[in-house]
Amino acid sequence: MRRHGIRSGWVLACLLAVASACFAAERAMGPPFQTDDPDPVDFHHFEAYAFSLSDSTKSGGTALVAPGYEMNWGAVPNVQLHLIAPLTATFPADGSPKQYGYGDTELGAKVRFIKETKTMPEVGIFPFFELPSGNADKGLGVGKTWYRMPLWIQKSWGPWTSYGGGGEAIVPAEGMKNYPFAGLLVQRTLTKKVMLGTELYGHGAITTDSGSSTMLDLGGTYEFKEGFDLLFAGGHSVHGEPETYAYLALYWTWGPKKDEDKKALLARMHLRR
């Protein structure tokens, strides 16, 4: 989930989906970073996040998701279904009253077209749309359903992984603009429990009275135990409109073991004969 740039009285127009970085536990990448990846949740597996996210701009103020809840499910091989339900607070830069309540609901699907090999990168898309479930009059939502269509590419070598891509957001709401976005990330597994990474992420002007911004973020993950991690990231703009980003989350993943998945698949194939 990502938020970039608020108008006075508006919740940030961007609430972008997050997943989490891949290292010791076998899971998809994404959060705590703003750049996402093409790697869906494993078939019949689940991911859950309890997170807080802050995005601040000089012209718009601060939007805070606290708490937000994300759920991802490997519905079929190479396809992940996605849901985010956020509680949102807004702190307008012009001193307008602060607001807190349920924000816009995010639904999407991550689809992988090409699996990674020694020579071929992994490629996929992660389209989603935001339902106007938040009260736009109080600045807790955009007020219209809006969409985002990115293409993501990923390649790993040894302890290093890099992924990136971009796309276009379509925001048909008053005062908002359609805008491009793109990101590039490099991360390294330091130990069995620790991963650190850095990204360069940028987006175009989101509202009619804001500008584009390019941010440099640092973040990582720490594994408490298999299937339970801490995620953290933060950064600031290095070009364009001043913007600050921060993300903190607890992450859980669970599902059948790989041999159980194979047995279930063989059983279904046998029944179809």
N, C-alpha and C positions, 0 to 999 in steps of 0.2 A: 504494500500500500504506500503510495507516495503522495505528498501534497506540495504544490509549488505556487507561491504567489497569491495573496488574498487581496481583493478589493475591500474597502471599508464596508462592513456589514455582510460580507460574503465569507463562507467557509472556503478554504483553498480549493481551487478547481481540480486539482490532481489528487486522486487517492489511488495510488498505483499499487499493483499487487506485489507482494513479497513472498519469497520462499527463503531458503537458507543455504548457506555455503556447504559444499560437499567436502568432507574429509574422512575421518576414521569411520564414522557411521555412514552407511550407504544411503544418501539422501540427496534431494535436489538442491541446486544452488539458488541464489537470489538474495534474500535478506541475509544479513542486515543492510545490504547495499541497494542502491537505486537501480543499477543495471541488473537486468534479469538474464536468465539462461534458457536453453531449449530442453533441459533435462526434466521430464515429468516424474512424478512419484511412481515407484514401482507398482506393478499390477497388484490389486487387492490390498495395497498398503495405504496408510493414512499419515498425514502430517497435521499437527495442531500448533498454533502460536498464540500466546498471550503477550501482547506487545504494547509499547507506548511509542509514539512517533511525533516529532515536533518539526515544523518547518516555519521559518521566519523570514520576512522580507522587510526592508526599510519602508517601502510604500504601503504595504498591506497589513503588517502586524504579524501575529503568530497564530497558527492553527496547531492544536494539540489533540492527538488521539490518545485517550487514556481512560480506560483500557480499550484495546481493540482485540478482536478475536478472528483468527484465520484458520480455515480448515481446507485441506487438499486431499483428494482421494484418487487413487489410481483405478479408474473405472474400467478401462480396458487397456491392453498393452499399448504403450506409447501415447496414452491420453490421460490427462489429469483434469478433474473437475475442481473448481476453485470457488471459495466463498469468503468474504470478509464482512464482519458486522462490527462497526465502530461506534464508540461513544466519543463525542467530539466537543472540544472547547475552543472558542475563538476569542482572541484578544486584539481588537482592531487598533491600528496605529493612530487613528484620529481620536481615540479616547471614548468611542461609543461603548455602550454597555457590553460587558462580557456575557457570553452565552455558553450553555452546556446542555447537551442532550444527544439523542441518537442521530447519527449522520446518515450518509447515503450508503446503501448496501451494494457491495461489489460481487459480480458473478462473472466467471470466465472459464476457459478451457485451454490448457496447454497441450499442443499437438506436436509430436516429434516426427519429422519426415525422414531424416537421415541419422543413423546411429554413428557414433564416432569409431573410427578405425585408426590404424597407425598412420595412414596417409590422408584420411578424410575427416573433416571436422563434423561435429554434431550440429544439426540444423532443425529449427522448429519455429512455431509461432505461438503467441500467447494472447489472443484477443480477449477482451473483456468489456463489460458495460457496467455503468453505475446507475442503479435505480434511484429515483428521487425520493427516498424514504425519509430524509432529513427535512426539517422545517426551514425552507429557504428564506422566509420572512425574518427568521431569527439568525440567519447566517449559518445554519447547520446543514446546509445542502445547496446544491447548484440550482435545483428547481426543475431541471430537465434531465432525461436520460442522456448520457453521453458515452462515447465509445473510444476504444484505443486498440490499434492494430500494429503490433511490433513483430519484427523478424529478429531472431537471436541465433548466434553461432558460437560454438564452444570447441576448444581444443586443449588437451592435457598432455604434459610430458613430465614424467617423473613426479616429484612433489609439487610441480607448478601446474596451474590451470589458468587459462585466459578465456573470457567470453565477452561478447558485446553485440551491438546491433542498434536498431532504432526503428522508428516508425512515425505515425501521425495520430494525434488525438483529435477527435471531432466533438466539439462542445457547442451544441446549438442553444445556448442560453444567453439572455440579455447581458451585455457587458463583458462576455467572454469571447475568446477567439480560438479557432482551430490552430494547433501549433505542432511543430516537429519536435522530436526528442531523440537522443542518442547517448550511448554510453560505452565505455571500454574499461574492463577490469582485469587486474592480474592478482592472483593470490597464491600463497605457498603454505603447504602443510609443514609446520615446524616440528611438532611431536605428534604422538598418537591422539592427543587431546586438544591441541592448539592449532588454529589456522589464522593467519593474518593476510589482509589484502588491501589494495588501494584501487580507487576508480576515478575516472574523469567522466562526469555526467553533465549533459547540457540539455536545455529546452528553450524553445522560442517564447515569445511574449504570450502569456496566458490570458490576460485581461486587456481591455482597451487602454488602460492607463498604467500598464507595467511593461517591463522590458525583458529581454532574454537574459539567461544566466548560465554560466558554466561553473560547476563545483568540483572541488577535489576532496574526496572523502577517504577516510581510513577506518578500518573495522576488522572484525574477526569473530571467531567462535571459540568456545571452551566446552568440552564434553565432560559433564559431571559423571555420567555413566552411559552405556550404550542405549541410545534412544532418548536421551534427555540432555539438552545443551543450553548454554547461555549465548546469546547473540548481541553484538554491540557495534555501533558505528557512529561517526560524526564527521562533519566537514563544513566548509565555507566556500563561497564563490571565489573564483580566481579571475573571473572576467564577467562583465555585464552588471546587472542589478545585484546589489548585495543580498545574499541569501545564506541562511544557516540551516543545516540538516542534522537531526539526531534520531537514533533508533536504538531501542533496548527491548529484548524479548526473551522469554523462555520458550523452548521448542521441544515437542515430543513427537516421536514417530513410532509406529507399530504396524504389524502385519504378519502374515505367514512367512515361514522360512522359505528359502528358494526351492528346497527339495519338496516342500508341501505344495508350492505353486505348480511344480512340474507334475506331481501326482494328480492334482485337481485337473490340470489341462489334459492329461492322458485319459482320465476318467470321462471327461466331457467328450473327447474324441471317440472313445469306445461306445458311448451311448448314442452317438450320431450314426454309427455304422448300422 
